[in-house]
Amino acid sequence: MTTIVLVTASAMPKPDPESHLLVTALEQRGARSQLLAWDAEFDWSSADLVVVRSAWDYFERLDEFLSWADAVETVSRLVNPAAVLRWNTHKRYLTELIERGVPTVPTVVVAKASDLPDLPMLFPGSLELVVKPAVSIGAIGAMRAAADDAGLAAHLAHLALSGDVLVQPFVASVLDRGETSLLFAGGDLSHSVRKVPLAGEYRVQDHHGGSVHHHQATSREIAVARAALAVAPARCTYARVDLVDTADGPVVMELELVEPALFLDEDPSAPDRFAASIIAQV
């Protein structure tokens, strides 16, 4: 029987609600799977396939996590591949999407300990900006404020002491339309959802009060999502593309290729689609 390890974190902030759905779907397809933290003492060569799923603490120990991924890839098959993980764990990939012509939220990366920019001058037409760490998850460390807000400049200075920082114009449509997430299994669109923030909030994550709703992806959303995935350094077994609405159409907010929530409970067939895409990699 095929043995698959679903990689998680040793100190989970909350239970991963999707694991049991994926484990069951894999079992129904004849594959045995188990959950293990990426930093667990384990012989990774004993697994036929190692699948990163809820390694939600990777950003706190990024170098260790990437070294682990490289090591696993020498003794087993890792999905998504280490090259994808390395590329996607730092949000500078957004600037590569922009360079490749993929509609993407404008993004400036401020390097660690570098000279700080004059925030109002970065995006002159934007009244509000968002500043956030270039390596993080779940909007941790993000701050939204007026472009000329002294607190925002101070937040940028603080973050830049310890790492690279992203600056983006705030996309106001998030307030009422939220974000659209397209989920891909083995390169094929599986399903899509719309994540809507709590009233008065701009962050759509559930721990910030956001809610998830079924969504039928449009042809334009699918085209933008596929264009973004085409820039990744290798084919992805699982992927989530987060889009936001603008006057010019949907644009990429995030490309999630490391440990994305896949919203498997939003489509009854989704767990089996992802199980099939995983087993196909063995």
N, C-alpha and C positions, 0 to 999 in steps of 0.2 A: 504493500500500500504506500502511496506517495506521502511523504512527510513534509508538511509546510509549517514554518514558524511565522506567526504574525507578530511583528515587533511593536512593543509598547514601551512605556516608561516605568521606571522603578518607583517613582513617587507621583502617582496620578492625582491631579487636583480634583478629579471626579471620575466616576466609572465611565468607560467608553461604551456608549449605548449601542454601537454598531457591531461590536465583536461577535456577539452571540448569533447575529443574523448571518454573518459571513462564515463563521465556524460551521453552522448548520448547513448552509448552502454548499460548502466544500465537502462535508461529510456525505451529503446526498449525491455528490459526484464522485464519491469513492476516495476522497483524500482526507487523511488524518491531519489535523492542525492543532497547534498549541500556541498560547500567548506567552511571550517572554520579553523582558526588558532588554533593550539593546546593550546595556552594560552588565548583563547577567553573566555569571561564570557558566559557560556553555560551549560545547564542541560544535561550532557552527558548520563544520564539514559533515556532520551527521544529518543535516537537513537537505532535502532535495531542492527546496526553494525557501528563501527568506524574504518576507514581504513587509516593508515598513508601513505601519498603520497608524498607531497613536503614540509615536515617540515625541510627546508634547514638551519634553524638557530639553530637546536637542539644542535650542538656541542659547541655553545657559552654559553649555559645554561644547560649543560648535566644533572646535578642533578635534576633540576627543571623538565626537560623533562621526565626523568625516573620516578620521583614521580608522574607526571601527568599520565603516562602510567599505573602505578600501581593503581592509583585512578580510572581511567576509567574502568579498567578491573574488578573492584569490582561492577560496576553498569551497564556495557554493555559488548558486545563482541568486543574485540580489535584484529585487524590483522595489521601486524603480532603480535603475542602475546608479552606481556611485557618481558617475559624471553628471547625471541629472540632479542628484541630491546636492552636489557641490555647487552647481550652477544656480539652483533654485533657493538655496538657503540664504543667499544674500540678495536683497531686493534690487541690486543694481541691474539685474536681468531686465527690469522694466525699461531701462535706458536702451538696452539692446533691442527690445521690441520696438521702441520708438524709431531707432536707427534703421530697422528692417521694414518700416512702413506699416506696422500693425497699429491700428487705432488704440491708443493707450493714454491714461491720465498723464499729463505732463509731469515730469519727475526730474528733480535735481538731487544728486548725491553729494553731500558735504562730507569730505573725508575726515576721519578722526584726527583731532589736534591740528586741523588746518585753519587758515584764516576764515573767519565766518562771513557769510555774505550779508548784504543789507536786504533783509527779507522782502520789504515792499517792492524792491527793484527786480526780484526774481520773476514774478508774474504780475506785471503792472496792471493788468485788467482784472485781477482777482482781489476782492475785498477780504476774503478769508483764506487762510492756509492751514494745512495739516503738516505737523512735524512729527516724525516717528523714527524709531531705530531701524536701521537697515537690516538687522538680524533680530527678528522677534516673531511672535505669533499672537493671534487673537486680539489685536489692537493694543497690546501691552506697551505702554510708554508713549502712546499717541496723544497728541494735543491739538485741538482745533481752536483757532482764535483769529482775531483781526490781524491782517498782515503787519500792521504797525504796532501791535500789542507788545509791550515791553516784556510781559511774561512769556510770550512765545519765543522771543529772542533769547531770554534767559534759559528756557527749556532746551532750545537748540544748543546753546553753549554747554549746558550740563550734559546732554547726551553725547556731544562731540568729545567730551573728555575721555570717554571709554569706548567709543566705537563710531562707525560711519552712521550718517543720519540722512533720512529722506525728507525732502520738502516738496509738497504738492499743493496745487490749488484745491480748495474744497469744492467738491461737486455737489451743488445744492439739491439736485434731484434725489439724493440719498434720503433726504428728510421725509419725503412722502412716497417715493417709489422704491427705496431701498436698493439692494443689489440683486442681480440675477446670477445664479450659479448654474453652469452647464457641467454635467458629470459625464466623463468619458471612460469607457471600459475597453481596453485593448485598442484604443483609437477610434472606437465607434461611440456615438452619442447614446448614452443610456437613458438619462432623464434630466430634467431641469427643475429648479425651484427658485422662488423669489424670497429673499430674506428682508424683512421689514423691521426697522428700528422701533423701539418704544417711543411714544410721543415725547418730543423734546430732546430726544437722543439722536445721535448720528451713527453710532456704532451698532452693527446689526447682529453681533454675536449673542447667543442665548444668555451668557452670563451678564450681558448688559441689558437684558430684557427684550431682545429681538425675537421675532417669530418667523416661522418658515411656512411657505404656502406653495402649493403646486403651481407650476408655470409651464406653458407651452412655448418652447423656444421658437423665435422667428428665424427665417432664413438668414437675415442679416446678422443676428446674434451668433448663429452657428458658424457663419463664414468668418467672423472676427475671432471666435474661439479657435477654430481650426488654424487660422493664420498664426495665432499666438503659439499653439502647440507645435507648429512646424518649425519654430525657432529653437525649441529645446534641443539639446545636444544628442539626444537618443529617443527612441520610441518609448512611450510610457504605457505601462500596463493599467495604471489608474491615473486620473487627472481631474482637476476641477478648475474651471475658468470662471472667475468672478468679473462680471461686467456691470457698469453703471450707465445710465442714460444721459446723453448730452443733446444739445441742439443739432449736432452733426451725426447723431446715431449712437449706438452702443460702443463703449470703449472699455479696454481692459483695466480693471482695478488691481487684480492679483491673478497670478497663475500659480495654483497650488499643486505641487508635484511631490511633496515630501510626506506630509501626514495629514492630508485633508479629510475633514468630515465629508462623507459621501452621501449623506441623507438617504441611506438605504431603506429607511422606514417610510419614505415618501412614495415609493413605487414597489408594489408587490413582487415584480420581476427583477428588480435591481440586484438583490443579493446573488441570484443565480447568474446574472450577466457578469458581475465582477468575479464570481467564483470561476466561471468559464474562462475569463481572460487571464486569471491567475494560473489555473491549471495548464493552460496552453503554453506557459513559459517553462514548464518542467521538461 
